[in-house]
Amino acid sequence: MHQVPREDQLELADAIAAGARRRPQAFGQYFSEDGGSCALGAAYEGAYVLPRDQNPSIRPRLDRLFDCLENVRRRCPEGCNKRLPLNAIILHLNDDHHWTREKIVEWLKKD
């Protein structure tokens, strides 16, 4: 089912894109020891404009900035029948399907 993206969902996509430009992609953790970030780590970094030597132990509370993370449920676009809150689907696409953060941004903006 096609949905019009919420305003905070578009802002989330912009934050992911901004953070993704700052470091390579990571999988399985927000910030990796080798300097990468997952899609939600990139959103945190893009929203807060963190220093590049960010402490990898930070646990983002992005739901305080982007209500859509907790209150929008989406189906996995890869067809694996998962229907989860947006934050979980973003992590699923990043970690399980190895979507690039840029592809996640495109998906957030179109659906």
C-alpha positions in Angstrom: 0.0 0.0 0.0 1.4 3.4 -1.0 1.5 6.0 1.7 2.4 9.7 1.5 5.6 10.2 3.6 5.1 12.2 6.8 7.0 15.4 7.3 9.2 13.9 10.0 9.9 10.8 7.8 11.3 13.2 5.1 13.3 14.9 7.8 14.6 11.5 8.9 15.6 10.7 5.4 17.5 14.0 5.1 19.3 13.3 8.4 20.3 9.8 7.2 21.7 11.3 4.0 23.7 13.9 5.9 25.1 11.4 8.3 25.9 8.9 5.5 28.2 11.5 3.9 30.4 11.6 7.0 31.5 8.0 7.3 31.3 4.5 5.8 28.4 2.1 6.4 28.3 -0.2 9.4 26.2 -3.3 10.1 24.9 -4.6 13.4 25.6 -1.5 15.5 24.9 2.2 15.4 28.6 3.1 15.3 31.3 0.6 14.5 34.8 0.5 16.0 36.3 1.1 12.6 34.4 4.4 12.2 31.2 3.4 10.3 27.6 4.0 11.1 24.4 2.2 10.3 21.4 4.0 8.8 20.1 5.1 12.3 23.6 6.0 13.4 23.8 8.2 10.3 20.5 9.8 11.2 21.7 10.5 14.7 24.9 12.0 13.3 23.1 14.0 10.6 20.5 15.4 13.1 23.0 16.3 15.8 26.1 17.1 13.6 28.3 15.1 15.9 32.1 15.3 15.8 33.7 12.7 13.6 35.4 11.0 16.5 32.0 10.1 18.0 31.9 7.7 20.9 30.6 4.4 19.5 28.8 3.6 22.7 26.1 6.2 22.2 22.6 4.9 22.0 20.5 7.2 19.8 17.1 8.4 21.1 15.9 9.4 17.6 12.3 8.9 18.5 12.5 12.2 20.4 13.3 13.9 17.1 11.4 11.7 14.7 8.0 10.5 16.0 7.6 8.3 12.8 10.3 5.9 14.1 7.9 4.5 16.8 4.5 5.4 15.4 4.7 4.4 11.7 4.6 0.7 10.8 5.9 -0.5 7.5 6.3 -3.7 5.5 9.7 -4.8 4.4 10.0 -3.8 0.7 12.1 -6.9 0.1 9.0 -9.1 0.5 10.0 -11.1 3.6 6.6 -10.3 5.2 7.9 -8.4 8.2 5.7 -5.5 9.3 7.4 -3.5 12.0 7.8 0.0 13.4 9.9 2.2 11.0 13.0 2.1 13.3 13.0 -1.7 13.2 12.5 -1.9 9.5 15.3 0.6 8.8 17.7 -1.6 11.0 16.4 -4.7 9.2 17.1 -3.2 5.8 20.5 -2.0 6.8 21.6 -5.2 8.7 19.7 -8.1 7.1 19.3 -6.9 3.5 22.5 -4.8 3.4 20.7 -1.9 1.8 22.9 1.2 1.4 21.9 4.1 3.5 21.2 6.0 0.3 18.8 3.3 -0.9 17.0 3.6 2.5 16.8 7.4 2.1 15.2 6.9 -1.4 12.7 4.4 0.1 11.7 6.7 2.9 11.1 9.6 0.5 9.0 7.7 -2.0 6.6 5.6 0.2 
